[in-house]
Amino acid sequence: MPTYTIAQVAKEFQVSVATVKRWIKAGKIKALPLGHRTVRITQEEVDRIKKQGLRK
C-alpha cells in the first residue's frame, strides 16, 4: 500500500503543510509515525478523505 508525506498530501488537497499537520493533530487524518518527526499517510486514508471529507 503506498504512503504519502505530509507535503504530498498538502499538494494533493491544495493546502499548506501546516494545515495537514493541524488536521493530523486534531485527529482528522490518521498518520503512521515512522520516527520522532516523520509520519506517512496511507493511500487508504487519502481515499477516505476524498470520499468523505474531513468531518467525523
JOURJO-V290527 format. One record per residue. SS is DSSP state (~ for helix, > for strand, _ for the rest). OMEGA is omega in degrees with one decimal (none if undefined). NEAR is the number of other ideal C-beta (glycine too) atoms within 10 Angstrom. Layout:
SS & OMEGA & NEAR
SS & OMEGA & NEAR
This chain:
_ & 179.7 & 6
_ & 175.0 & 10
> & -175.7 & 17
> & 174.0 & 19
_ & 176.7 & 14
~ & -179.3 & 21
~ & 178.8 & 11
~ & 178.5 & 16
~ & 177.8 & 23
~ & 179.3 & 18
~ & -179.8 & 13
~ & -176.7 & 14
~ & 177.7 & 16
_ & 175.4 & 7
_ & 180.0 & 13
_ & 175.4 & 12
~ & 179.3 & 14
~ & 178.5 & 10
~ & 179.2 & 14
~ & 177.7 & 25
~ & 177.3 & 15
~ & 178.3 & 13
~ & 178.8 & 20
~ & -178.5 & 16
~ & -180.0 & 10
_ & 179.9 & 10
_ & 179.9 & 8
_ & 176.8 & 14
_ & 175.0 & 22
_ & 179.6 & 13
_ & 179.2 & 20
> & 178.3 & 11
> & 177.8 & 9
_ & -179.3 & 10
_ & -176.6 & 6
_ & -177.0 & 5
_ & -174.8 & 6
_ & 175.9 & 11
> & 174.7 & 18
> & 178.1 & 16
> & -176.0 & 23
> & 175.6 & 16
~ & 178.7 & 11
~ & 180.0 & 12
~ & 177.2 & 18
~ & 178.4 & 18
~ & 178.6 & 10
~ & -179.2 & 14
~ & 179.1 & 18
~ & -176.7 & 10
~ & -171.7 & 7
~ & -172.4 & 9
_ & -175.4 & 9
_ & 178.1 & 11
_ & 178.4 & 5
_ & none & 7
